[in-house]
Structures are given as C-alpha cells and as structure tokens.
C-alpha cells in the first residue's frame, strides 16, 4: 500500500491496515510529515507523540513529488501496489501528474483512495478542510453549544479526522474484498464534510427525517444539559439509566420505587425522552448523596451501567486495561522505551503480529526503491547523494 497521507486522518486509516499486516509504504516529502515535529522528541528525532500514535508498522521513504524523479518513483511503486491513499486535494494530485487516470493506466487493479474535505461534485470541491472546520461545518460545534448553553466549541480531540480515518479503513477493506470479485481497481473518494454530516444527523435530523417535518432537529436525550458525568460525594461517575427495567430498578434502589408506576414521565421511552432534562436532574440529585464506590456496590447486581469517570492519568491505571495488557511498553531503536496502545480488535485464529517500530524519516527509502528495481546509481541520482550501505 502506498500511503501519501499526512497529519492524522489518512495516517490513522493506514495505521489500522498496518496493524493488521498490510505493508504500508509512507511516502514523505523531504521535510517529512508535519506532525513529526509536534510534542516531545519532535524537534530532536521527528518522532513526536502524535506521529508515534498514527504511524506504527509503516515503512518511510522520502520522495519529492514535485520532481520528475519523485513522480516516476511513485508510478513505479504503484505498478505493484494494491492501494494508493492520499489526503491532499484531488486538484493537487492532478497538478503533480498523479491523478487517477494516470495511476490506473499503470495498474488497472489499483484502488485509488482519496480522503479530503468535500465531495468533488459540489461547489466546495476545491476547498481545504481540517478537523476544526469540519466539526463546525457538520453541526457538531453547534450541538455542543445547544447541549451546554455555552458558546460553540470543538471537542478536545480530533474526532473528525479519527472518525473519517476509521470509515476509510472500512472502505478500503471492503474495496479490497470487492476487487477479488471484479479484478478491477477504482477511484474512491471519502470526503470529511459528508461523512461527518451523516454521523451528526444520524442522531439529530430527528423530526426532519420525515416529509413534511414531524418535529424539530435534535435527539433530546443527547442534547440534554443533564447528559454528563454525575458528581458523587468523592468524584464523578457515568450512570446510564435508560430502559424500563433500569428505571424501575434505579428508583427502587433510591427509595422512590412508586414513581415508576405513578409518574407519567416514566411511562415509556418516548415520554422519558420528552422529559429527559427533569429525569436526569433526578439522577444527578440522587448520585450526589453517595460515594462512587457506594454507587458501584449498590448497582452491582443490576443491569444499570455505572463507571467512574477517568482522567488521562487514571486511565493509564485502569484495572481492566491492565488485565488485557492494553498499554504496552516497547523498545524503539531510537527513543528507547515508549508506551503504545494495543490493537483493540481481538482475533481467535490470526491475531495481529507485532508491527515494525514507527519509522524515522526516510528510514526505508533505499530498501523500498531496491524492491521496485532501482539500482544504487538510480537511487543516488534520485536523492543527489551517495547510497548509504
């Protein structure tokens, strides 16, 4: 797989594939992927924490795609590749002479997968996009404002980049399976705006799902200001009371069992949704009366999920994650010991094998170019420097 992606959305998708055994060749410009420089170890080694979290298992080669030699090297790689993934705008790929028609002529079986801001069939086709922009454009920032009563803001994680990366991973996998039946490659576009709009409106199109409208936008439970971790006497917990049986049980546990049969707010999931703000206020009032451990004990024999709210610090100490070895300390040849998360899927017959360490910039340039037939003199001409043995 040829990986022309950078930053986070594309690299997330290609790392999922590398985790599962794909040979991912990350093609970087002479200066490298810009996120190499972010955070500790970024300036020293180009191996900052954000880069480390999205590029394990890959091989890195350096090519200047603005030169004829760099472009020819990508074409040579494409002749035997299954997938070429990129996340610059398609117009830029065309200017580089690496549009779909050019690549398909070299390899008709190639899957040419683009991840970028907007569908190429609309007026926003040439526009650039980033995670923050897509969070605002898809209605996510407005939903946060509506649920909190505060100013619009972005989630403090790259949710659009990462969700679109997961979606792209699934699309690439499905396309590879589909090619086993057709024998043909194809161009696949995965636009961020449309992907995230579908995710947000999957919850919040709500009454506007119907024509004519049968209500307002927004799933009330998700937009309720009471939908949050609840304070206890010594911390915060998530406690989700949702089904008929869960509400009946919760009210019995807190000494209000009669409410379920007498208060019309509890009559059905539909009525509970309408009155969700007041019901969440009731839950918050009760949870504030006991400690987190007391709530875990009280609800332990029920089907009501209750879980302490983690911080970044406590997440590293989570007993369940420790049980399964989710956080692994591995030896990187340059950085020494680093901490990584495990591949989160678990396979009974073919578990993913350990991957290559996150690569230095251009670490595998000579190795990969030799694999596609470049000799030492050709490699030296490409990089204007002697080949290091």
N, C-alpha and C positions, 0 to 999 in steps of 0.2 A: 504494500500500500504506500503510495506517495502522499505525504502529508505536507501540503503547502499552507497549513493554517498557523495562526499565531494568537497570542494573548490567551483566551480562555475557552470560548465556545467551541471552536474547532478542535483544539488540543484535548478538551475533555472527551469529546466523542472518540477521537482516535486513541486516547489512552484506554478507554474501555475495550477497544478492539485489541490493543497491545496486551492488556491484562489477560485476554483470553487466547493469546498465542499468535496474533497477527504480526507479521514482520512490517513494522511501521517505520518508514524512512522519512524522517523530519527534515525537510529542505528549508534551510535558514539563509537569510541574506548575510553578507559579510559582517554586519554588526550584531547579528543574532536576533532571536525573538525578543521584543522589547521587555517582556516581563521577566527575563533572566535577571535584570538589574534591580528588581523590586525586593526590598527587605534584606535581612541579614544574609551575608555571603553573596549578595547580588553583585556588588561592585568588585569584590575580590575574585570570584570564580565564575560569575554568571550563573550561579545556581541558587537563586533566592527561593524562599519558601513557596511562593505562588507557582513558580515554574516547576519546582520539585513535585508539587501536588497534581500536575497535569501532564507530565511528560515521561513518566517511568516506562521502561520497557521499549523505548524507541531508539533508533539509531539516528544520529545527527550528521548531516552533510551540509557544507556551505557552498552555495551557488549564487552568483549574481545573475538573476533572471533578466536584467536589463541588457545583458551582453549576449551576443550570438552564441558564444561558447556555453554560457549557462543555460540558455534556452535549449540548445541541442542536447545537453546532458539530461534535461527533464524529458525531452522527447525519447531519448534512449531508455531512460527509466520506464517510461510509460509503455513501451513496446511489450514488456513482460509483466506489467502490473495488473492487478485486479481492480484497484480503486485509485482514483486521484481525488483528494479532498482539498478544498480551498475555502478561505473565508474573506478574501478581498472581493471588491465588487466585480461583477462579470465584465464590466467595461474595461477594467484594468487588466483582466486576463486577456481580453481581446487585444489590447494595446501591446501586451507582452508577446503576442503571437501564440498564445496558449489557449485559445478558445476551443469549444467542444468539437467543432468540425475538424480542426487541425489534429487534435488528440485522437478522435475517432478514426481518422484516416490512418494513423499509426497503429492503432489497436482497436478494432471494432468491438472487442469484448470488454473494453474499459468502462467502468462505472465512473462518471464524471460528476462529482457531488459538490455543490456549492452551498455554503452557509453564509448568509449575508442579511442585510436589513429588511428589504422589501421585495415582494413579488416583482418580477420583471415585466409583468403585464399591466402594471398600473403606473400612474404619473410619478410616484415616488421611487421608481425603479433605480435611478442613479444615485439616490441619497445614501450617505453614510449613516450608520447606526451603531450605538453602543448600549450596554446593559441599562444604564440610567435612562437613556432616551426611550428604550422600549418599555421599561417599567412605567414611564409616564404615558407613552403613546397607547399602550394596551389597556389603560384604565386602572392599573394596579395601584399607582400612587394615589389616585382619587379614591379608590376603595379604602385604602389605609386612612385617609382623611375622614371619610364618611363614618368609618367604624370607631375612630378615636376622638372625633370632634376637634382635632388639631389641624395644623397645616398639612398639606400633602407632603409626603416624603417617600423615599425609596427604602425598601427592605435592606438591611445592612448585610446583604450577601449578594453575589452576582447571580440572582435567581434566573434571570432571562438567559444569560449565557449558559448556565448549567442545565436548565430545563431543555433548551433547544439542543444542547450537546447530547443529552440523553435521548431526545427524539431522533436526532441524526444518527446516533448509534443504532437505534432500532431500524431506521430507514435503510441504512447501509446493509445491515444484516439481512433484512427482508429482500433487498435488491440482489444481494449475492445469491440467495436461495432462488429467487425468480430467474436469475440468469442460468441456473442449472437446467431449467426447462426450455428457455428460449435460445440460449447460446449467444445472445446478443447483449452488448452493453447499452447504456443510455445516459442521457443527461438528467440529473435530478437536482432541483433547486429546493432549498429548505430556508425560507425567509423567516426572520425572527418576528417581525410585526404580526404576521398572520398566525404563526404558531402560538405566540403568547396571547393574542386576542382570542383564539379558540379556547385556550386554557382558562382565561379570566371569565369569558362569557359562558363557558360551560357551567359555571356557578351562578353568574349574575345576569344573564339575559332574562331569566326568570319569567315575569309576566309578558315580556315582549317576545317570548318564544312563540306565542300564538298570534294569528292574524284574524280579526283585529286583536289588539292587546287585551290581555286579561289581568292586568296589574302592572306594577312598577318594575323597574330594574332592581336587582339585588336580592340575594338569598338572605332573609332577615337573620338567621342564626349566625352566619358568617360575618355579618356587618354589625352585630350587636356589640356595644362597648363592653358588655359583660363577658364576652368571649375572650378570656385571658387566663393566665395562671392566677390562682386564687391565693391570697395571703392566709397563712396559718399562724399559730402563735410563735413559730420559730423559723418560718421560711415561706416558700411558695410551692403549690402543687398544681398539676393538671388533674382535674377530676371531671370526667365527661359523663353526665347523666343524660341519656338520650332516648332509650326505648321505654315502652310501657312498664316492663318489669323492672328496669333500672330505676325509674322514677318512683314506683311503688316501694321498692326496697330502700332507696335513699330516704324517703320520707318516713318510713318505719324506723330506720336506724337513728334518725334525729328526733324521734318522738312526735312526728306530725303525720302519722300514717293515715289519719282520717281525711286529710286534704285530697288524696288521690281520687277518692270516690265522691267528694262533695264539691270540690272546686272545679268549675268548668274549664279553667285554664289547662288542666291536666287530662282532659277528656280524650284527646287524640294527638298524634304528632302534628296534625295541621293546626290545632288550637294552641299547642305548645309553641309552635313556630311563630304564630301571631303574637304571643305574649312572652317571647323569649327574653326580653330585657328584664321583666319583673321576675321571671323564674331564675335567671342567672343571678339576680340580686339576692334572691333567697338562698341560693347555693353559697354565694360569697359570704353572706351573714353567718351561715352555719359553719363553714370551714374556718372562719376566723376564731372559733371557740376552742379548737384543739390544736395540738402539735401535729406536724407532718407524720411522725411515727404513729401517733394515736389514730390518725385517719387511715393509714395503711393497715393497722391492726383491725380497726372497726369494719373496713370494707374488704378485708382479705378473703372472706368466704362468700363474696358476692361476685357478680359479673360486671361490677362498676369499675372501670379502669381508673386507677389513681397512681400518679407517678410524681416524684419530687422534681421540681424544676432544676435542671442543671445549669451551671455556668460553664464557661470554657474550661476552667480549672477542674471542676468536679467531674466533668465529662471524661477526662483522662483517667479518673479513678473509678469509673462505673463498674460495679462488680460483674454485671452480665457481660460487658465488653471484655473484661479481664478473663472471664470464663472461656471465651472463644478466641482469645488472642487477637483481638481486633486491631490493637495498636502494636506494631512490631518495630523493634529496633534492629536496623540493618546496617551493614557496613558499606559506606560509599567509598570508592577508591580515592577520592579527593577530600571529601568532607569529613570522613570518619563516621562515627555513629550518627544516624539520623532516625527519626521516627516517621513511620508511614502507617496509613490505614490499610486494612486488608481489602482484598476483592470481596465485595459484600455478597455476591451470589455464592451458593454452596452446591457442589456437584457430587453426586454419589459415585459416578464411574470415572469421570475425567476431570478432576479438579484442576484449576489453572496452576501451572507450574510457576516457580519463582521467575520473575522477569529480570531483564537487564537493568542495571542502575541507570538513573537519569543521566543522559549524556552531556559531556562537555560540548561546547560549540564546535562543530565540525569534527568531532572525535572519530567519526566513521567515514569521512569523505573518501579517503584513499581506498578503504575496504569496499565500499559500495561501488565506486567507479570501476574498480577492477572486476567486480562481479558482472558488470554490464559490458566488459570488453575493452575498457580503457587501459592502455599500457602506461608505463612510467612517464614516457615523454609526453603523451597526450594529457596526463594528469598535471604534469609540470606546466605545460602550456596553458591549461585551464586556469591555474592559480598563479602563474607567473612566479613560481618558486620551486626549489628542488623538492623532490618527493622524499619525505621522511620515512626511513625504514624502521 
